[in-house]
Amino acid sequence: MPEDEVSIDTCPSCGRSLEPGAEECPGCGVDVLFFIKKKEEEEKERRNDIDKSNFLYFIAGIIYLVSFVPLYFVITGEWEADFIWNFLGFFIVASALAYFAYKVRREVKQN
């Protein structure tokens, strides 16, 4: 069985064990393929949510890196102190993104 393929071992309706590749339950006659498709869709949606949280972590990391450039120039005295506000703004935005990505990933893992 390929890794992407989802299977159901027991009937969602009556709880009876199913043969591999069964299309319907031998006990109650419920269409098992419907539940398999539903389970595949849920798995695909969960993977998409994880990809979104990875993207948010990536963006937050880039913002963190960019936010330290103005701070470096403020410390060395090559730019004016107004750039410290840029640093603080970038830092706050990156922190919010990282926190949001953490919450999304945590919620996805719980489901």
Secondary structure, DSSP 8 states (H G I E B T S, - for coil): --TT----SB-TTT--B--TT-SB-TTT--BHHHHHHHHHHHHHHHHHHHHHHHHHHHHHHHHHHHHHHHHHHHHHTSS-TTHHHHHHHHHHHHHHHHHHHHHHHHHHHH-
